[in-house]
Amino acid sequence: VLNFSLAAQNINEYFEHIRNNEAELTAFISQMPKGGDLHNHYSGAVYAESYINWVIEKDFWIDTQTLAVTPDVKAPGTWTKFSALSSQGKLDLYKQKLLQLWSTKDYYQTEDGGPEQHFFNTFPAFSPASSINYDSGLLELKRRAIAENVSYIELMLSRVNFPPKKINSADYNITLGQIQSRHDSLELRSVLASLYDSVMKVPIQDSVKSFIRFVHSLHDSLNIDTANFTMRYQTYIARTADAVTTFKNLVASFEAANRDSLIVGVNIVAPEDNPVSMRDYWLHMQMFAFCHQKYKSVKYSMHAGELAEGYVKPEELTWHIDEAVRVAGARRIGHGVDIGYEKNNYELLNYMRKHNVAVEINLSSNEFILGIKNDAHPITLYKRFHVPLVISTDDAGVNRSSLTEQYVLLASRYKNITYGDIKTFVYNSITYSFLDDAKKQALKKDLDERFKRFENYVMTQQP
């Protein structure tokens, strides 16, 4: 039996020996401690099979032509109950159709509209299912994480529901649009200050308190945190709404994160190449910077640089990551795929290293949505400039993937990434999480023990 020091010495050699064999690599990675998953969307993380089972159990309606699903029929269509499909012997057929619609399963056999469109269309399609059974969904994610040797998930769970109306949005939207066209940040700060005052006069705290109760009702009643697993939550805004809606939702999100320790951060989501996302990107970054001044302790990550050549005009690839990092002040960015096109990218990379701005790498997601993989992916560019990296899943349910697969792809595709680098990425997932320092130290200590057991186990079990 090898002692720990000898096992640690040989584990690197063993890793290099198996990295070109996918089956052996998977067996190794599946048992390896993986730390945290910091880029994880709840609705996209639950597998479609679960969503389908939930709507069947509740006997929702399905339009057999469009495959729309709803608890109540509110529009004309070819609607029928799932129980009726079952009695007709058609339930398995429609389960398969929904599986293909609500995830990427069989996509390349059923292509329709391109990968990006299909991916983002899954979310509204399964929204009737993702908005129910949060308890079952969270427990599914917890069980899967523990089985994968994942000790922490930072979950983008849900949005804060801001009170409707009560603000003169039309006038503010016109003004904000005019300021955006001039990129006048000084004038914008004045207008946002006025808008902020208007937002705070609305009973925003009721919405914030309701959201916090929602998070606690799930987290506490389900006993999510255990000795070997921890979960915390981000709230988020959608970048495709009008400017006033975006801002008031952002304020509500910062308020929630500022008031409760379970809500550790804020994010911004939705397709970055959406016309509204592109038009208002500068405005959104300024809004984050404004909120940061109001809520100094609130941490935030943001989807930035989830773009590739051909998705937008070439000049639009040159500034999104820079704005997210330098103007908005993001602690982490998700994806960061177009870094090679950013203006003065070497300077930006050095800035990110110096200021410890981590990048959440999502290999399967980047490959499916953007077609970016292998050496077209900038992961080795980030690594060469010593930018902190974390490996994450993005939407494991939609992509039918796992954190294990992300590390297998990492090890098999990028030969200059060593086992030592992979361990660094695992520890980074705790270091660059939005947890408090005491919890980080506890999880790192736990990781030390997990890796010690894992490396001894691997080396002592070899024939």
N, C-alpha and C positions, 0 to 999 in steps of 0.2 A: 504494500500500500504506500503510495506516495504521500509525503507530508505536504502542507500547503505551499511552502516556498518552492518546492520542486514542481508542484502542479502549476503554480503561477508562472514559473519559468518555461514550462513546456506548452502551456495553453496557446501561446502565440504561434508556435510551430504547428501545433495540431490544427489550429484555425486555418492557417495557410494551406495545409495539406487537404482540407476538405472544401475549401471555398469554391472550387470549380465543379463540385458535385452537388446539384441542387437538393437531392434527397438527404444527403449527409448534412449539408448546411442547414436545411430546415429542421432536422432533428436536433441540431446544436442550438440554433436560434430560438426554437420553441421553448426550450428549457432555460434560456438565458434571462436573467433579470432585465427588465426594460425600463424601470423607473416610471416616468410619466408620459402621458399623451396630452400634449398641450394645445393641440388644434383638433377639436373633436366637436362636431355639430350633433346635438342630440337627435334631431329628426332624421338626419342622414346616417346616424350610427346604428339605429335599430334596423335589423334585417327585415326585408319586405315580407318574408314568411310570417313574421310576428304580426305585422300590420294587417295582413290578409286574414289571419286567424281572428284578430280582434273584431274586424268588421263583420266577419261571418258569425261570430258568437253573438254580436249585438243585432244581427239580422238587418243590416243596412240595406239600402236600395243601390242597385247598380244599373247604369244605362248600358245595355248589351251592345250598343253601337259605338258609343264614345268611350266606354269603360269608366265614366265618371262615377264616383261613389259618394253617397250622401246619407245622413241619418233620416232626412225628411225630403220628400220630393217637392221641389219648389218651381220647377220649370217643365215644359213639355219634353217628351223624350220616350225612348223605348225602355222604360224602367221596369225592373222586377226585383223581388226580394231574393237574397241569397238562399233563403229556405226553399224558394220556388225552384231555383237552379238545382238545388240538391235533389228535390223530388223528381226533377226532370232528367237527372243523371248528367247534368252539364257543369256541375260545380268544379270538378277537376280541370276542365277546359278553361274556365274563366279564372281560376286560380293561376294557371300558367300564363294567361294573357296579362293579368295584373302583375305577376312577378317580372315579366319583361318590361312592363310599362313603369313600374315603381323602382326599378333598379337597372343596372347595366347588364343583367343576365341575358345571354344570347344576342347582345346588341349587334354584333357583326354578322349575325344571320338574319337580323330583322331591321337593318339600318333605316332610320327615318329622321331626316332633318339634321343630321350631323351630330357628333358626340357631345359638343358643348350644349346644344339646344336640348338634346335628350336628357343630359345630366340635370340641367336646371329645371326642366319640365317635370322631373320626378317629384319635386317638392310640393308644388300645388296639387299634383295628382294624388299623393298619399296624405295630404294635409287633414282630411277627415279622420284618418286613422292615427296620425301622429299627435293629434290634439286630444286623444283619449288615452286612458291606461298609462299615464306617466309612471305610476308605481311599477307596473310590469316592465316598462321600458328601462327604467333606471336599474332595476334589479337584473335585467338581462345584460346591460352594459357592465355592471359590477361583476356578475358571475364570469362573463367572458374575459374581463380584465384579469381577474384572479387566476383563471385558467391559463392565461398567457404570461403570467408572472409580471403583470403591470401593477404597480403599487399606487399610482395616482392618475386621476383623470381631471383635467380642467375643462369642464363641459360648457359649451355654448348652448344653454338650456332653452331660453325663451326671451321674449321682449317684455318690457314694462308697457302696460296698456295705459297710455296717457289719455286724460279726459278729452272727449271730442269737442271740436269747435272752440268757442269762447275766446278766440283770438282772431283779430282781423287779418287773416292769412293773405288775402289778395293783395293788399297794399304792401305788406312786408315782402311778399314774393317778388313783386315788381321791383321794389327797391334793391333787394338782394341780387336779382338778376342784373340790374344795371351796374351795381358795384362789381359783380363778378366779371363783367365784360371789361372793366377797367383794371381789375386786380388791385384795387385800392384797399390795402389791408388796414390802414389807419381809419378810413371812413367805416369800413366793415366792423371794426371793433366797437365803434360808437353805436352802430345800428344793432349789433348783437347784444350790447349792454341794455339797450332799450327793450329789445325783444325778450331778453332774459328776465327783466323786471315784470313784463307782461305775463310770461310763463309762470313766474313764481306767485303771481296773484291768483292764478287758477288753483283749485284744490289738488295740486300735484301730489301732495304728501299722501293723500288717500290712495292714489294709484301706486305710489312707491311702497306704502305699507302693505297693500294688498299683494303686491308681487313678492315682498319679503315673506309674508305669511305663506304664500304658495310654495316658495322654495323650502321653507322650514317644515311645512306640513309633510312634504315628501321626504326630505333628508332625515328628519328626526324620527318620523313614524316608521321608516324603513330601516333604520339603524345602518345607514350607508357606511359610515366610518367604522372600521374595525381595526384590529391589531395589524392586519396585513394589507389594508386598503384604505385610501382616502379619496374623497371627491370634493371639489369646489366648483363654483359656477361663474361663468361670465354671462352678462346680459349683452344685448346688441341692438343696433339699429340697421335698417335696410337703406342702402344708398340709392335706391330708385324712387324715393318719394319726393314730393316738392320740398323746397328749401325750408319752409317754416315747420312742416311736419318732421323733417329730419332733425332740425334743431331742438324742437320741444321734446322729441323722443330721446335725443342725446342727453339733454339736461335731466330727464327722468332717469335715464340709465346711470348717469354719474351720481345722482342723488341716492339711488339704490345701493350702488357699490360703496358709497361713502358712509352709509348707515349700517351696513351689516357685514360681518366677517365671513359669512359663507359666500357672499358675492364678491369675488376677488378681482374682477376686471370687467372691462367694456370692450366691445368689438364693433366692427362695421362689416356687413355682409352683402351678398347679392353679386351678380356678374359685374366685373369691373369694366367690361366693354359695353355694358348697357348704355344707350344714348344719354340717359339722365346721369348715370354714374360718371360718364366721361365729361359731360357738360359741367357738372357741379363738383368735380374732384377737388379743384383748388378751394372752393367754398367749404367743402367738408373738412379739409385739413385745417383750415382756419377755425372752424367750429370746434374741433378737438383741442386746438391750442387755446382757445378762449375758455373752454370748460376746464382745461388743466389749470388755468390761473385761478379758477373758482374752487376747484377741488384738488388741491395739491397732492393729497395722499392716494388718489384713485389711480390705479394702474390700467393700462390698456394696450392691447395688441390690435393690429388691423391687417386685413387682407390688402396687400399692396404688390403690384408687379405681377399679378396673375394674368399676364398677357403674353402674346407671342406675335411674331411678325405675320401680317396678313389679317389679324383680328381687328386692328385699328390702323390709322395712318402712322407711318414711321415716326413722325415727330412726337406722337403720343406715347411712344415707348421710352422716352428719354428723361422723364421727370417724376413719375409717380412714387417710386421708392424714396427718392430724395426728399420729396415733400412730406411723405409719411414719417420719415426719420427726423429731418431737420426742422420742419415747420410744425407738424402735428405733435412731434415728440414721442412717437410710439416706442414702448419698451421692447416690443417684439414685432416682427412682421410675418404674416402668413404668405407662403409661396415665394415671392421675390424672384420669379422666374426670368423676368426681362432685365435683370441687372446688367447683362452684357451690352444692352442698348442705352443704358442711362448715360447722360452727359457727365463727363469727368468721373467715370465709374470707379477708377482706381482710388481717387480721392474719397469717394463715397464709401468704398469698402474699408479704407483705412479709418474713416470716421466711425463706421459701425463697429469695427474692432476696438477702437479707443474708448468708445462710449458703451461698449457691451450691449449692443443691440442685436438680439438673437434672431435667427431666421428659422421658422417652422417649415421643415422640408416635408412635402407630401408627394412622394414619387408616383404612386398609382393614380392619384387624382390629376397630377400634371400630365401624365401620359395620356389618360383618357380624354380629358377636356381639351388640352392644348396640343397634344401630340408631341410633347417634349419628353425625351428619355435619353438614356445613355449619355454620350459626351455632349449632347445638345443641352443637357440640364446643367445649371451653373453650380451644383453642389461642390465640385472640386475647385471652382474659382473662389467660392466663399472660403473653403477650407484653406486654400493657399494664402489668403489674406488674414487667416486666423479669426474670421468672423464666427462668433458662437453659433453652433448648429444644434437643433433638436429634431428628432425624427417623429413624425406624427401621422395620423390616419386620414384626417379631414372628414370623410363621410364613408366609413367602413361598410355600412349597410348598403348604401347605394352602389358603391364600387365593388361590393362583395369581396372585401379584403380584410386585413387584420394588421396589427402592429408587427406581428411576426413576419408577415409577408414584406412589410416595408424594410425591415432589417435584412431579410434575405435578398431583396432586390439591391439594397445598398451594398452588401458584401459581394454579390456576384457580378455586379456591373462596374464597380469602381475599385480596381485592384490596388490603387495606392492608398485606400482606406484600410488601416490595419485593425486588428482586434483592439488594440489600445485606443485607437480613434473611436471605435464603436463604444467602448466603455466610457470615454469622455462624453460622447453624445448622450448616453444614458444618464450620466451624472448631471449633464447640462439641463436635462429635462426637469430636474429638481431645482438646480441653481437658478435657472431663469423662469421658474414658475412664479406665480403671483402669491404664493403662500407666504405667511409670516416667517421670520428667521428661525424661530424656535421649531416650527414644524418642518422647515427645510432641513435643519440639522438632524432632527429625529429620523426623517426619511433617508437622509444620506447615511446615517449610521446603520439603518436597516439594510440599505443597499450594500454596504460593506459586508455585512453578514451573509446576505444573499449571494453575492459574488464569491465569497469564500467557499460557501457550501457548493455552489454551482461548479466552480473550477475544480475543486477536489473530486466532485462526483464525476465530471467528464473524464478526468485523467485516470481515475481508479476503475472506471467501468470498461475501459478499452480492452479488447481481447488481446 
